[in-house]
């Protein structure tokens, strides 16, 4: 057997420039690396540009209202007075309400899919849960207007008012459209996020832990409780924070069911308004630079909060294992 | 002793059934949405829906042909601006991404995928709409591509990393330059997976509404070229759903059915694509 001395025709050295390691520089590699690097740079640039555009757009409002913007309650485009508190309240309250519904369900789904379900059921159920994430937000909104809100108005809210009406949360006019509808629709939309990230986190738990607990005679649930959940805890918290980030920024579905009135009320039946909704409703019709600037500042607040939440969540999830493919949420 | 065992067994069964209940509960909205969109949307589907312009309020009939074409235009632009840079950036991360710069890029991609789509709308508004002084399909396409970019990048990276290193070594051992090895061997092997990721990203942006509200805006007529406000299915669904007109509600359900079918079709076929080529995931 003789080894061919010929060089592969794919190598055609065109240059004699040496890199600092003494290799001959391959122009193709050089160009390839520079081109891909500059596009990777685009990602950093886009994020930075986004931040810059937000700050620039809201400069007028920032300088005029300062910190008072987040504590002032009046939003009056006619008198050019802007305060974002009702929107901040609406955003936070609806998102927390959504977490109350979504967290137990999503963690239950994740435990079911990674620990308890028979193998043949995991694929199809996991796929259906992911389809839940595939339905466009605006379709949920449409369903919310014509199906969810009437159902809440006619069945759920009267029932809640009858049984728990002594609590301030369940008083007032029953419209269907309001905080409760918003919370439920957000919960539906963040359930796939939380459950799919949680499932990946649970999968990243070494099976030796599980097997050890089972080998000592633990039941399935005990194995999950004493071996799996403690190991996965920070990752699950990360999954929940990712869900929270998603809920805070969700726009269309909640705009369509929350009632869009800038009031702060303890009742879950009362209409409310979120930061994303006010931008969606008013941005394209805003006249006057201060008005636009105030809306941009609302966007800036939303941007900063969601970026911070994402950073925290990803650090937590990375501690346990890697995010699902693509890390896209 | 026995009672304690029985109690543990009971708790186990209780928690198991709670988890099953959670899974069932999570799927109820999906079933309900699919049921209502189909049953209410099917009545509005007709030839006119796909071929005519919307009629003014008060007249029945009409369709959303312009919005269908608009959505196709926007998605095409999003793919054009979003996929090539995303795939190239993903290749960078997979090949040279162990540096600190790579870490930052990866991190910012992850953070960017969590940025609310409405803020992307504001960003593109100030970047494109304020500069060109009008709403346009171009601006809408840019907004959607910004939403796609991080997903495409991270998917490409993850899938390139799944390709066995031995393939690259074989290519390099034959004397192929690194860039050829990446493009012709690694990328080609990972292509079906990347295609899946890209299709999922397309499915996601095809249904996006919020970033289009003040970039592509909407338009009751045909829009020619890329420099005019453009109607799209999601924005039309929104505008029609919040309007007080019965006829428009019917149209909104029909449009929702078409959009949902489009999105689900993309999703299902993306997953089948992966299953077919590399076996069940």
Interface residues (C-beta under 8 A of the other chain):
Chain A: X7 X8 X10 X11 X26 X28 X29 X31 X32 X33 X35 X36 X37 X39 X40 X41 X42 X43 X44 X46 X47 X49 X50 X53 X54 X56 X57 X104 X105 X106 X107 X108 X109 X111 X112 X113 X116 X117 X123 X125 X127 X128 X129 X130 X131 X132 X134 X135 X136 X137 X138 X139 X140 X141 X142 X143 X145 X146 X147 X188 X191 X195 X219 X220 X221 X222 X224 X242 X245 X246 X248 X249 X250 X251 X252 X256 X276 X279 X280 X283 X284 X295 X296 X299 X302 X303 X306 X307 X309 X310 X311 X313 X314 X323 X325 X326 X327 X328 X329
Chain B: X8 X9 X11 X12 X15 X16 X18 X19 X20 X21 X22 X23 X25 X26 X27 X29 X30 X32 X33 X36 X37 X40 X85 X88 X89 X91 X92 X93 X95 X96 X97 X101 X102 X104 X105 X107 X108 X109 X110 X111 X112 X113 X114 X115 X116 X117 X118 X119 X120 X121 X122 X123 X125 X126 X127 X146 X149 X150 X151 X153 X154 X155 X158 X159 X174 X175 X176 X177 X178 X179 X180 X182 X183 X197 X200 X201 X203 X204 X206 X207 X208 X209 X210 X213 X214 X217 X234 X237 X238 X241 X242 X249 X252 X253 X256 X259 X260 X263 X264 X267 X271 X280
